[in-house]
Amino acid sequence: MAKLWAGVTAGMTDQLADDFNSSIAFDCRMFRQDIRGSMAHAKMLGATGILAPEEAEALVQGLEGVLNDLESGALSFDLQSEDIHMFVEQELTKRLGDLGKKLHTARSRNDQVALDLRLYLREEIGAIQKLVKALMEALLEQAKAHKSTLMPGYTHLQRAQPISFGHHLLAYCMMLRRDLGRLEDTQKRMDVSPIGCCALAGTSYATDRRLEAELLGFSDIALNSLDGVSDRDFCLELLSALSILMMHLSRLAEELILWSSWEFKFVELSDVYTTGSSIMPQKRNPDMAELARGKTGRVYGDLMALLTTLKGLPLAYNKDMQEDKEAVFDAVDTVKLCLGVFAPMVRTMRAREDNMLAAARGGFINATDLADYLVKKGLPFRDAYKISGRIVARCLAGGTVLEELSLEDYRAYSPLFDKDLFEEIDIRACMEKRISEGGTSLASVEAQIRSIEEFLEK
Ligand code: ARG
């Protein structure tokens, strides 16, 4: 079939070229946004007198019909169409005859596709924000249940100092809160309408771009038509925000995987979020967490792909830009998939307080407090550090821990040691006395919980 753009050529391209050129297989998901955009365009054409009011009205009705039929399944996409924009226009013209051909007055697919993508991603960001909040709520719920559950905190994956499991989980709430901030930022800068920039230079028709933007819920319009049609910063910002979000999910995934291992057994994931092995009957594999960790790579890949596509493109529109959609769609789908499974997986996981405590007891995570004890008695920190190190070495050699040595044992290292020492190196006390703002004490954890709760209520 001859293309809608047949003119200077017969519009009869080779089938292979058609297939290569076509984007309908993936941009058809923007059909609602495309039709909504066209309705606003028809209304603007009517309001400005570029089309007669009855014509505009008939176009809107016709578009409504196409939308309803696509929604109900009465109409399906014609994969021979070049893209969703062509498909909708063709279908409209089938229904309305010559009037359908007037819809594309004073616009181009270049501003149309830029518009559709913004409308589409605006909604998807909203959906992602909801999913992030659901995960934050799941983490918060667990954090509240484990405000005082003692676990070893790690640096270099070596047991370091005692913390509460709640404190650890709240760290992820803080990350996700920043992710929401980045998504909100992306939304703000995306809130600019490109429609009316037309092919690249604007138009000689007396259009009303601000009316059209308002009808579509934008707070501003792109002020330079070349920029309006060639800007994909909003896609890149979204992909960056999603990459960082996935990096956070991947870190959480990694911890869940480690914690589920027999070497740790700090948590047990619910049976419905683990899988078995086809040959090893004892296995409960944390596949969901592993997949999320793995899928992080694809989202980074999507960001890199689009950055690379856009690099070096001259102004304004170039067909290369058709590659933008698969990258953002893939990233959006992947992030939604991961967030969707993480919230219930976190909510239903069981913390093994017994194993956390056992690990906390055997790890000398009170060694800093032992040194601090001597400092409080007047010894310079460096000396206190050395003495404490020697005591730890002795415990290691004797297969014991700091809490088990006697006061005499301690006195052999320094006369500053007294009975009050044991209070100071009790691991629970060590956790509780870290009262600095943002620390692991109960009061600080509760303050963090309140802060996240207030944020989520807004
Ligand atoms: N399918 C195209 C895309 O996704 C729409 C814009 C095409 N514009 C053009 N002049 N060929 O980018």
Boltz pocket constraint, residues with backbone or C-beta under 6 A from the ligand:
constraints:
  - pocket:
      binder: B
      contacts: [[A, 21], [A, 23], [A, 27], [A, 82], [A, 83], [A, 109], [A, 110], [A, 113], [A, 317], [A, 318], [A, 319], [A, 321], [A, 322], [A, 323]]
      max_distance: 6.0
